[in-house]
Amino acid sequence: MKRLMLIAMLTLAPLSVHAENPLALEDAEIDKATRAMEEAAKNLTNILGLVLRSIPQYEMPVVLPNGDILIKRVQKNEQPPATQEPDSSKI
């Protein structure tokens, strides 16, 4: 009889732990899922930023005298011609 009681107590002991705090496991799983969602949102934000930077930028449209509409693309690395200095080694 003592053995039967010991086996029953050892078998049911883990169940009593969950019975005391059934939400502890769920809270841990929710926290883990929340962290995963936050990380995914950060990655998505970074990816969207890269996509938006890859879209070309344009200047305001200009209507020419003959009716044509000219829309110039803005070059990111382009320097204005006035600021470029001539190469002194070629002179």
N, C-alpha and C positions, 0 to 999 in steps of 0.2 A: 504494500500500500504506500509506503514511504517513497519507493521508487516511482510509482505512478504519479504521486503528488510532485516529486522533483521534476519529472519529465513534463508534466502539465505546466508547472511554473516556468521552466526554461523555455517552453514552447510559446507561452502566452506573454512572457515578459516584453518582447519587442512590440507586441500589439498595444500594451499599456502605455508605452512611450508615445506612440502616435495618438492614442486616445486622449492623452493629457494636452497635447498641442497639435491638433490636426492641420492648422494653418501655417505652421512653421515651414513645412516642406513646400507648400504652395507659395509662400512669400519668397523663399529662396529662388524658386523657379521663375517667379515673376520678376525678381530683381535681375536675374541672369538674362531673361528675355528683354528687359528694359535696356540693359547695357548693350546687348547685341543690336537692338533697334537704334540706339543713339550712335553707335559706331557706324552702322549702315547709313544713317542720315548724314553723318559727317563725310563719309566717302562719296555719297551722292552729291552733296554740296560741292565738294572738290571737283568731281567730274563735270558737273554743270558749269562751274567756273571755267574749266578748260575749254568746254564747248563754246561758251560765250566769247572767250578770247579768240577763238579760231574764226569767228564770223568777221568778215572784212567790214571796216568802217568806211563811210562815204561822206564827202563834203556836201554842202547844200547844192541842189541842182541849179544850173545856170542856163537860161534860155538865150540862145544865140540869135543874132539878127535875122537869120534865115529860118528861124522857127525850131531848129534842132534843140534838144535838151541835152546838156552835158552834165554828167554826174561823175565826178572824179573820186577815185578810191584813195583813201588816206594811207600813206606808207608809214609804218611804225618807225622804221630805222632811217628814214630819209631826213637829211639835214637841209635846211634852206640854203640856196646857192649863195646868198650874201655872207653867210657865216663861214663858208669854206675858204680856207686860205690856199693860195697857190703853193705848190711844192717847190721849195727853193733849190732843190738839187737839179731840177729840170731847167732852171733859168741860166 
